[in-house]
Structures are given as C-alpha cells and as structure tokens.
Amino acid sequence: LAQATARVALANGWAPPPRLQARALPAMSTEIAVRPDGVGVLTLSNAPVNSLATSLVVSLQDNFTKLVNDPKVKAIVVTGAGQFFCGGAEITEFGKITSQGPEAFRDTSPVQPLCSVMDVIDASPKTVVAAVNGAALGGGLEVALACHYRVAAPNASVGFPEVQLGLLPGGEGTQRIPRVAPLEVALPMLITGAPLKMDKAAKAGVIDAIAKGNLIDEAAQMALSRKPDPISKRPVPKANRFKALGGALDMALNQASQQAKGMIAPEAIINCVRAACSGMSFQEGLKVEGKEFTRLLFSVQSAAMRHLFFAERLANKVPGNKATSAPIKKVGIVGAGLMGGGIAICFVQKGVSVVLKDAKQEWLDGGMKNIGAIWMGQVKRGRLAEAKAKEYLGLIKPTLDYADFKDCDLIIEAVPEIMDLKKSVFKDLDANTKPDALICTNTSGLNIDDIAAVLKDPSRCMGTHFFSPANVMQLLENVRTAKASDQTIATCMAMGKLINKKSVLVGNCDGFVGNRMLAPYASEAKQLVEDGATIEQVDRAATDFGMAMGPMTLGDLVGQELFWKQRKAAGDMNKQTKTYMGPYELTDWLCENNRFGQKTPDPKIGATGRGVFIHKGRSKEVDPEVVSKMAEIRKAKGVTARPVSDEECCERMFFSLINEGFRIFEEGFCSRSSDIDIVYIFGYGFPPAKGGPMFFAENYVGYAKLLERLKVYAAEAKQRYTTNKAYLPVDYFEPCQLLVECAAAEKAGFKSKVPPGVPLVDAVMDFKKKGGDVAAMASKL
C-alpha cells in the first residue's frame, strides 16, 4: 500500500492527505495467567472492543497453545479485557483482503487464520469456558461458541451483526449456532443482526449459565467440573432439522427479502444453515460457509455496507477543527409545532432540560399536548414506563417569554420558513440569551448567513436542519455559516452525537446537500411522465431501485404546495432555483385546486388526501383526473407520449441527482464524498446496499458510463427547451467537471493507485486541491 501511493506521489505529485493515509496499528494481543486452582485465563486485549485484528488472532493461537501444553493448567477460561468480551473482526483489514482479489481464496476462506484458531479452541483436550464479560458480537460470539461452554455476566449480550455489513459469520458461526439454539432464535440472530440479552440467550442455549457472582470464578468452576464438549461434535437437534425440512428456512428468507430488499447476504446465510441442517458433517458445512463468505466479501454490496460503516464514523469528524465543544446542559426551542416538539423530545430523552417557547398560549398548549401524546402512546405499547413519561414532561418548561432562555446553552429556532420571521426571532434571541449561547436555525433552505447577520456575534450561529419528524428521523445536516467559530461547529456536531443523530457538516448553499440533490431527481420524475411514462411506472422504477418510496408518492407526502407557494410569493411562477425547477404545469393545477397531497382530504370522494394520488387511509391510486390533465398538458405543449423504459427512468432520475452531488462536493459544500452518501442513506431512503449516490456512481455504474449517459440526456434536454418554448431550461445533466476528471482518472487506472476504501473522487479532489492537473496525471499513468 505504501509503495503504491509513493509511486503515484513521485510520478504525479500526489500523495494521500493524512486522513487517507494508512496508519500502522498498535500491536493487539492476548494475555495469559494461571490461577492457583490451575485454571489458565486467556484475556483478549485490544481496546476499545477487543476486535480480532490479525496480531490478536496470532497471539490468541500462540497463548492458547501454551495453556494447552502447560501441565500445570487443568482447564482454560477465555475472557475479554474491560467492558467487552469481543466486538468481532477488525473491519479495517477487509480492505487488505479484498485487494488480493477473489482468485487468491479459491481454495481457502479469506478468514482461514481465524477459523484455524476456532479449530484449536474447539479441539482442546482441556475444558474451555468462555467468560462473556460484555458484548460478544460477530467473531467474538464465534470465539465463545468455539469454547466448550459459556458463562456470561448478566449485562452481557451476544449477536451476529455481520449481515449489516453484507456478510455472514465466517468464523464457523453458521455451523455452530444451529447446533445449540432453536432455529426460531438462530435465524433472526443471523439474518437481522439483532443482539440477544442474557435471559433469552440462556433460555435458547447460546449461553450455558448467567453468573451470579464473580464471573471468572464461576467460569473457572465450570471448567474444572465438566469434560470437554465441543459444539462441532454435537449433532444438529432433530427439531431444527425438522423445521428446516418443514419450510422454516424458506419462510425466513421470504421475510428477509421483504425487510431487506435486494440484499444477498440473507440468502447466503440460509444456504449455510441449510447445509448444517441437511445432514452434512460439520466440516462439510464449513466448506459451504467459506464459499458463501468469500462470495459476499468480494461483492459490491458488502463493499457498500462497509463503506457506510466507516462513513458514519467519519462524518462526525471535521477536518482541521481542533476546538473543544461547549457543554450542553439546557436547550431552548422556539416553535412548539411538529418540528420544534420533535426536537424537544430528542433532548429530553437524553436528560437535557428544554425551554419550549411559542408566540401564543394555544399553540404552546397544543405543542405540549402533542409531545405528551407521543410518550403516552409509547406507554400504551409497553415501550416506556408511565413514570418515565411524566419525568420527561417535567423536563420541559413551556413559555411565552424569551427571557426564559437566559441560561440556555443552545437555542434552536424552529418557526415557519419565512425569512423576516426568522430574523425577528433572532433579534429577540440576541437580546435574551447569554453571550456564549449558540443560536441555531432549523431551516431546510433559507440562507443562514442572512439570518445570522442580525446577531451582534454571528460566530455563534449555525444551521441545524432536522428532518421531520425530528424525534424519528436519524439525519441532521449541520450547516456551517460563513462566520461560525470552530467551537460553534464542534458544539453542533457534539450536539448531534448527544441526541443520536447521524450528523453531517454541510455548507450554506441553496438546499444544502440533500434537498439540492433532490431537485433534479424530482424534476426528472415529472418530465418522464410528460414524456410518456406512467406515474405508477416512475414510482415503481424508484422503489425497484431500492428507494423507500417513489418521487410522485414523496411529493404527495411532503406537500405539492411547498415550492408552489414560494414561487407565488416571489411573483414568478416560472422561477427556478437549485431546490425546485419545472415542469410546473401539473403541480400548479393541483395546487390551484387545493390538492396538496395527503394533507388535503376530499370528502366528496371519500379521500383522506388528494394530490397526484387519491389517498384512502394507507391505500392510494393515481387520480384519473391527473391522468386526463397530463394528457391536456402534453397536447398544449405539442408533445406526443412515447414508451419510456424503466432503465431510462432510473438513469434520468438518479444520474441527475448524482451529478448534482459531484457539483456540491466540487464546490466545497461537504468535506468528503461519503458525507453525501450518509445524507442520502439516513435522510432520503437511498438503499444501503448501494452505498449512497456517490458510492453507487463509482462502484455500480462506473464514471465512464455515467458521463456518457449524462451527455446523452443533456443533449436531449437542450433540444427540448431550445425548440419548445413551453419548457424551461435545465442544466442538471451537464456533466460536472469533477466527474469528467474522475472518468479520465478511472480510464487511466488511477483507482488501482488509491488506498483501499478511499473513493476515487476524494483522491481526485485532494489532488486538485494541491494544484494537480488531472489530465496530465492521467496521461502519465
């Protein structure tokens, strides 16, 4: 890796910046000690979660062998240092494995060294007991299952989260778990990744005992009192074999296919469990597991899921910002509506006191009533104790007076999207808050610098773009203002972490990241219908791609009137911005007839909502009047409907969205391309298996194809608006220069020179920032 990056640096003047460089990891190992009673204790030590790094696996095998060969050792206990037993594989090492290519593992598993350790533990002539002192996850649980018995602390947990990385337990876990646990427990563990608490784990047989006192003492006592009983020698229980023959595996796969649409890992897991339950020997089952694990590890899906794993952790880090965040002990919120109430819930559930203000008592009362109803609903469903709900309500102080914000550390304004109103609120906040309190605005697109300008000290202002409902949606776009201090930025990012949000720092551009990219996607959805695609087809193409819902359904959910009102307020019904663009004819007709979507019922036809669709409860159908209106629009524009393929629907919607993502990254409105992926995965329903728009562009589509198709659609769009005055000009298909350069770098083979896990677009951007000429670099390669 170091040699590859050095060659690029010497030849082309590029080297990965510090955040991209591979760093040598400290040695991770195990420790052994022999108790007076003759029990050898082996401790996994690799803070913070005792992950199974290569050096630890080597140390584990060496030290375990020493204990087996030591005549003074009568039995062995395996445990973890600190609060974790073992968090599983060292995920950073998968990139090194996959860089070797699948051919390197034609006859062996990519994790064979780990499997060898499992075999050594399993075959021990001395009884081995796992003392599960904390979470045993993935490979950690596989280590515990390789031991002959398992004693756990009451607060420990066990699980197989590999499926969340597009993988399966490759350290013999798929063959051991069906031998100790009933399928109705084993399958959900494998397919959903959900962990088990100790009571359920013990009942299922995954754990043999829950410690009542000292964990190591009780594990040692068990080790001395029982003979070795390796799981590999146990047959799969008859009940599990009968359930497998009776269709339990097929039923589990069908459920997984519905819940994790398009994911390939569940099927691979089922194949492994089927092998275990089919009468195959343990060793034969391991061959199936190794083959399936290898296939998954080298799949683009697993690469996408691992990309998101690291992207989540990277998103909260702000390059160059070394400031310490300020403490947040009390929060103020202006606006007790749906958004303000949801934000209040986020803080209160973390034990933070909230001052909730609104302009009128009835609005304030209504907001408090809605907040209380959410918690009482959880009480009725058994998810929250009634006493806890009352405690939460006690942490909120409703008020009509700005003076009650005087001791708040952070205030979030969540009033309607009206610039003058927000500026007025900020002036009042400036006069009624302590000088070091952060003042943030929850806006989805207004210029935050304009709002911050009314403050005496604009360095204490940031944008905090929550997604509705804020107490449910995971994404938080923290918007950097021009004068925001490093501490303001650090505190906002820490705030997001405090309330369990996926926080991403973005720049103050029109629509920020998410809504700006959504605009061409939504525009093309409408244009596709005008061209001849059906409304159902456009939505289906998006959901078949993996989106949570189609763009036409999304429009009815958000409200068709949102940008219609903004255009009316601007006095220009043809106005286009980065967050909304034509064609407008259908939307205008809907809004003029008060058909905003789900929020506008039509009692005459028994509809709970009416927009593009007629909504009746949870069911919906395309409004026939919309179909007729679309035919009128086509006729008025002189357009003849033509057949449109699903492939064209997907390309036009998603390629335009991705192109805008490249522009946002090139313009510096996000720190890294993976931040865009996080925004779309957690805020807009982009399918995780595809890794986010930027990952999808590089790894599923390829920059060359993306560039070629954009050029085709750009020419078609230009032909449309230059020859037909009924159409407004659009430029979202015009290829971003950064994309053009990425395609050139891809063609030149630059990707092979970039460290594993680093997106090519990030490498190209870093090269450009240093003044590099991508075209010249590509020609040298």
C-alpha positions, 0 to 999 in steps of 0.5 A, a space after each residue: 500500500 505504501 509503495 503504491 501511493 509513493 509511486 503515484 506521489 513521485 510520478 504525479 505529485 500526489 500523495 494521500 492527505 493524512 486522513 487517507 493515509 494508512 496508519 500502522 496499528 498498535 500491536 493487539 494481543 492476548 494475555 495469559 495467567 494461571 490461577 492457583 486452582 490451575 485454571 489458565 485465563 486467556 484475556 483478549 486485549 485490544 481496546 476499545 472492543 477487543 476486535 480480532 485484528 490479525 496480531 490478536 488472532 496470532 497471539 490468541 493461537 500462540 497463548 492458547 497453545 501454551 495453556 494447552 501444553 502447560 501441565 500445570 493448567 487443568 482447564 482454560 477460561 477465555 475472557 475479554 479485557 474491560 467492558 467487552 468480551 469481543 466486538 468481532 473482526 477488525 473491519 479495517 483489514 477487509 480492505 487488505 483482503 479484498 485487494 488480493 482479489 477473489 482468485 487468491 481464496 479459491 481454495 481457502 476462506 479469506 478468514 482461514 487464520 481465524 477459523 484455524 484458531 476456532 479449530 484449536 479452541 474447539 479441539 482442546 483436550 482441556 475444558 474451555 469456558 468462555 467468560 462473556 464479560 460484555 458484548 460478544 458480537 460477530 467473531 467474538 460470539 464465534 470465539 465463545 461458541 468455539 469454547 466448550 461452554 459459556 458463562 456470561 455476566 448478566 449485562 452481557 449480550 451476544 449477536 451476529 451483526 455481520 449481515 449489516 455489513 453484507 456478510 455472514 459469520 465466517 468464523 464457523 458461526 453458521 455451523 455452530 449456532 444451529 447446533 445449540 439454539 432453536 432455529 426460531 432464535 438462530 435465524 433472526 440472530 443471523 439474518 437481522 443482526 439483532 443482539 440477544 440479552 442474557 435471559 433469552 440467550 440462556 433460555 435458547 442455549 447460546 449461553 450455558 449459565 448467567 453468573 451470579 457472582 464473580 464471573 471468572 470464578 464461576 467460569 473457572 468452576 465450570 471448567 474444572 467440573 465438566 469434560 470437554 464438549 465441543 459444539 462441532 461434535 454435537 449433532 444438529 437437534 432433530 427439531 431444527 432439522 425438522 423445521 428446516 425440512 418443514 419450510 422454516 428456512 424458506 419462510 425466513 428468507 421470504 421475510 428477509 427479502 421483504 425487510 431487506 430488499 435486494 440484499 444477498 447476504 440473507 440468502 447466503 446465510 440460509 444456504 449455510 444453515 441449510 447445509 448444517 441442517 441437511 445432514 452434512 458433517 460439520 466440516 462439510 458445512 464449513 466448506 459451504 460457509 467459506 464459499 458463501 463468505 468469500 462470495 459476499 466479501 468480494 461483492 459490491 454490496 458488502 463493499 457498500 455496507 462497509 463503506 457506510 460503516 466507516 462513513 458514519 464514523 467519519 462524518 462526525 469528524 471535521 477536518 482541521 477543527 481542533 476546538 473543544 465543544 461547549 457543554 450542553 446542559 439546557 436547550 431552548 426551542 422556539 416553535 412548539 409545532 411538529 418540528 420544534 416538539 420533535 426536537 424537544 423530545 430528542 433532548 429530553 430523552 437524553 436528560 437535557 432540560 428544554 425551554 419550549 417557547 411559542 408566540 401564543 398560549 394555544 399553540 404552546 398548549 397544543 405543542 405540549 399536548 402533542 409531545 405528551 401524546 407521543 410518550 403516552 402512546 409509547 406507554 400504551 405499547 409497553 415501550 416506556 414506563 408511565 413514570 418515565 413519561 411524566 419525568 420527561 414532561 417535567 423536563 420541559 418548561 413551556 413559555 411565552 417569554 424569551 427571557 426564559 432562555 437566559 441560561 440556555 446553552 443552545 437555542 434552536 429556532 424552529 418557526 415557519 420558513 419565512 425569512 423576516 420571521 426568522 430574523 425577528 426571532 433572532 433579534 429577540 434571541 440576541 437580546 435574551 440569551 447569554 453571550 456564549 449561547 449558540 443560536 441555531 436555525 432549523 431551516 431546510 433552505 433559507 440562507 443562514 448567513 442572512 439570518 445570522 447577520 442580525 446577531 451582534 456575534 454571528 460566530 455563534 450561529 449555525 444551521 441545524 436542519 432536522 428532518 421531520 419528524 425530528 424525534 424519528 428521523 436519524 439525519 441532521 445536516 449541520 450547516 456551517 455559516 460563513 462566520 461560525 467559530 470552530 467551537 460553534 461547529 464542534 458544539 453542533 456536531 457534539 450536539 448531534 452525537 448527544 441526541 443520536 443523530 447521524 450528523 453531517 457538516 454541510 455548507 450554506 448553499 441553496 438546499 444544502 446537500 440533500 434537498 439540492 440533490 433532490 431537485 433534479 431527481 424530482 424534476 426528472 420524475 415529472 418530465 418522464 411522465 410528460 414524456 410518456 411514462 406512467 406515474 405508477 411506472 416512475 414510482 415503481 422504477 424508484 422503489 425497484 431501485 431500492 428507494 423507500 418510496 417513489 418521487 410522485 408518492 414523496 411529493 404527495 407526502 411532503 406537500 405539492 404546495 411547498 415550492 408552489 407557494 414560494 414561487 407565488 410569493 416571489 411573483 414568478 411562477 416560472 422561477 427556478 432555483 437549485 431546490 425546485 425547477 419545472 415542469 410546473 404545469 401539473 403541480 400548479 393545477 393541483 395546487 390551484 385546486 387545493 390538492 396538496 397531497 395527503 394533507 388535503 382530504 376530499 370528502 366528496 370522494 371519500 379521500 383522506 388526501 388528494 394530490 397526484 394520488 387519491 389517498 384512502 387511509 394507507 391505500 392510494 391510486 393515481 387520480 384519473 383526473 391527473 391522468 386526463 390533465 397530463 394528457 391536456 398538458 402534453 397536447 398544449 405543449 405539442 408533445 406526443 407520449 412515447 414508451 419510456 423504459 424503466 432503465 431510462 427512468 432510473 438513469 434520468 432520475 438518479 444520474 441527475 441527482 448524482 451529478 448534482 452531488 459531484 457539483 456540491 462536493 466540487 464546490 466545497 459544500 461537504 468535506 468528503 464524498 461519503 458525507 453525501 452518501 450518509 445524507 442520502 442513506 439516513 435522510 432520503 431512503 437511498 438503499 444501503 446496499 448501494 452505498 449512497 449516490 456517490 458510492 453507487 456512481 463509482 462502484 455500480 455504474 462506473 464514471 465512464 458510463 455515467 458521463 456518457 449517459 449524462 451527455 446523452 440526456 443533456 443533449 436531449 434536454 437542450 433540444 427540448 427547451 431550445 425548440 419548445 418554448 413551453 419548457 424551461 431550461 435545465 442544466 442538471 445533466 451537464 456533466 460536472 467537471 469533477 466527474 469528467 476528471 474522475 472518468 479520465 482518472 478511472 480510464 487511466 487506472 488511477 483507482 488501482 493507485 488509491 488506498 483501499 476504501 478511499 473513493 476515487 473522487 476524494 483522491 481526485 479532489 485532494 489532488 486538485 486541491 494541491 494544484 494537480 492537473 488531472 489530465 496530465 496525471 492521467 496521461 502519465 499513468 
